[in-house]
């Protein structure tokens, strides 16, 4: 398998064993990364994960329950204790890091509140970093409802504070609906992070630009929304995915799509990236 394409895998949530187990087995068999969202704590699913994950050697990460434990919410001892339990479970399974959100909801965009907002977020990230350091367990902050400029300010604050356990997860679909900036601007930001030593992780899915639909890429093809648009320009959707992988080849890239479509979705993306690279090779020959 192309070493770069082996960085593509699946994200699941801990809700239904019949959905989770086949995708996990595929990742184990093919050496692909796997991400588990810690949102539902279904007993049968956790039994399966307890059985298959520890000592498996899989490239594993978890997703913290951002609905309760987002960075903005981490000002409560009970919530910090819940975060610790999720990190301990992640380590028990062999996860290398976790994903979290700045907030479970949109934060203020009013200019007069930006200094106070950044101060609060950095304070909570300082507390998060202390817990991460205690467990040697990094947390990657995922883009959600905000522009790239907020994440740039946050990571500048992290650098100033020397908070070394916080990294970045880029969600392709989230940036398409909640940001007015094109993908190029996010890539420039991630290149800055990469140069500074921050690690990257990717969530891949798409939408019509209206809501967070988490469409698979074959579904988006059927809907005829994979062409060049204001977000992906100058690339179409598959060219954009190929660009991300070319630019950040070692970062894990997990497909965050409906489980029933996950296998076909991964196959289609790999086919298209392989075709694009073959055409690029012929043109440059």
N, C-alpha and C positions, 0 to 999 in steps of 0.2 A: 504493500500500500504506500502511496505517496506520503512521506513523513508529515508534510503540511496537512494533508487531508485527514490524517489520523488524529488531529487536534479537534475534529468535529465529533460531537456526541449528543447526548440527550439530557433534558431536564424533566424531572417528574415531581409530583407532590406525594406526600405520604398518606394517600387516601384509599386507593384501590389496588390490592395486590395483583389482580388479573391484568391491570394496565402496566404496573411497575415492573413485574418480574420478567416479562419477555424482553423489554428494553434493556434492563440491567444485564440479562444473560447475553444479549447481543454485544453490549459494551465490553463485558468480560471476555467474550470470544474474540472480538476484533481489536481489543486494546484501545477502546475509545473512552473519552472522559464521560463522567456521569455526575449529575447534580440532583440533589434531593431537597425539595422545599419542605421545611418543618412546620407545616400549617395545621394538619388534621390529626396526627398521631393515631391513625387507625391501627388497632392491635395486630391484625393479620399482616398488614404491610410491614409493620415494624419487626414482627417475627421473621419475615422473609429477609429483610435488610440485616437483621442481627445474624442471620444464618450465612448470608452470602458475602457481606461486605468486609468484616474484619479479616485482616491478613490477606485480602484478595490481591493487593498490589494495584488495584484500579486507580486511575486518576480521578479522585473523588473530591467534590466540594459540596457543601450544604448551603441552603438559603435560609437565613434566620427569619422567624415569623415577624415580618416588617409591619404587620397590622397592629401588633402590640409593642414591638421592641425596636421601632425605628429610632434613629439617632435623636430626633426631636423629643421623643418620649423618655429618654434615658436620664431622668432626674429623680428616680424613685428607687429605693433600696430593693423592693420586691421585684421590680422589673429587671434590675441588675442581676438579682438571683436567678430569675428566669432565663436571662441571657447566658449566665454561667452554665445552667443545666443544658441548654441547647449546644453550647460549645463542647461540653463534656460528652454529650451524645455523639456529636460530630467526630470528636477525637476517637471515641470508642469504635466507630465505624472505619476510621482511617482517613478522614477528610483532611485535606491540607489547608483549607481556608473556608470562610463563609461569605455570603453576600448579604447586604442589608440596604435599606433605603434611608435617605435623609429624613423623610417624613411619610406618614401614611396619607397625607393630604397635601394640597398645594400650599406653599408658603407665600408670604407677602411679596409683592413686586413693587410696592410703593418705595420710591427713592429715599424718603425720610426714615424708613425702617430698616434699611439694608445694613447699616453698621451694627445695630442692635441684634438683627437676625444672625449676622455672621459671628458676633461675639457669643451668642447663645449656642450656635452650632459647634463652634470650636471648643467651648466649655464641655459640651456633651461628648464630642469626639475625643477630648483629652481623657475623660472618664472611660470611654470605650477602649482607647489605646492602652490604658492601664490594665484592663481586664485581658485584652489581647496579648499583652506582654507577659502577663502572669501565666497564660496557657501556651505561649508561643504559637498563637493561632491568629493569623491576619484576617481582617474583614475588608471586603471590597464594597465601595459605595456605588450603587447603581443609579444611573440617571432616570428620573421619572418626570415630574411635572414642570421642570424648570429649564431655562436656557443654559447653554454652555458657559456663559459668563459667571453664573452662580457657582458652578463646579470649579471653574478656574480660580475664583476667589477663595473657595473652601480649601483647595489644594495648596494655594499660596499660603494660607493660614497654617495648614498642616506642616508645610516646610519650615515656616518661621518657628513653629512650636516644636519642631523635630519629632513629630508623631510618626513613628516609622512603621507601624503595623496597619496603616490604612492605605488601601489601594483603590482601583477604579474598575467597575463593571460597566461596559457600554451596551445598552439595550437598543438595538437597531430600530425596532418598532416604536419604542417610546419616543425616540428622537424625531421620528417621522410625524408624530401627532402633536407633541407638546413643545416642540421647538420650531422657531421660525428660521433657524439657521440651517444651511445645507449640510449634508454629510461631510463635505470637505472641511468645514469648520470644526467638526468633531474630530476628524482625523488629525488636523493640525494640533488640537488640544491634546489628543492622546500621544502624539509624537513628542510633545513637550513633557508629558508625564513619563513616557518611556525613557527619554533622555535624562530625566531627573532621578531615575531609579525606581519609579513606581511600577508595580505590576498591573497587567490588564487581563480582563476576562470579558467574554462576549455572550450576550443573549440574542439569538437570531429568530425573528418572526416578522410578519409584516401586517399591513392593514390598508384601508382605503384612504387614510389620512383624516378620518372622522372620529374614530374611537379605538380603544385598545383591544382590537379583535383577536389578536394572536392567530392570524391566518398562516397556514402552511404556504410554502412557496408554490407547490402545484395548484393549490386552490387559488392563489393570487394569479397564476398564469391563466387558469380557466376564467377568472373574472377580468382578464385582460388589463391588469394593473401593474405589470412588471416592466413596462417601458421606462424610458427616461422621463423623470419628472423633476419638479423644483427641488425636491429633497436629494435625489441621487445624482442629478446632473453633474458631470457629463456622461454618467454611466447608466445603463439599465440596472434592474435589481440584481441580476446574477453577476453582472460585471462589478457592481458595488461589493457584493460578497467576496468575489475574487480579489478585489482591491484590498479589502480588509485583511484577508488571509495573506496576501503578498506582503503587506506592510507590517503585519504583526504575526509572523508565521508560527511562533511558539506558544502564543496565547490560546487558552482553551476557548472553544466556540460551541456552545450548546444550543440545540434547537428547542425553542420553547413554544411548541405547537401541540394540538390535541393528540393524545397518545395513539389513537387509532390511525392517525395520518403520519406518525413520526418516522416510521421506517421508509415509506415511499418518499417523504419529504427529504430525508437525508440522502437517499439514492439520487433524487433529482438534482439536488444542489451539487453533489459530487460530480454527476454527469456534466452539468453545465460548466462548472469550474474547470474540469478536465478539458472540455471542448474549447473553452476560452483560452486556456494556456496553450493548447495545441495550435490554435489559430495564431496566437501571438508569436509562437515559435516559428511558424511558417513565414510570417510576415518579416521577422527579423533575420531569417536565414539568408 
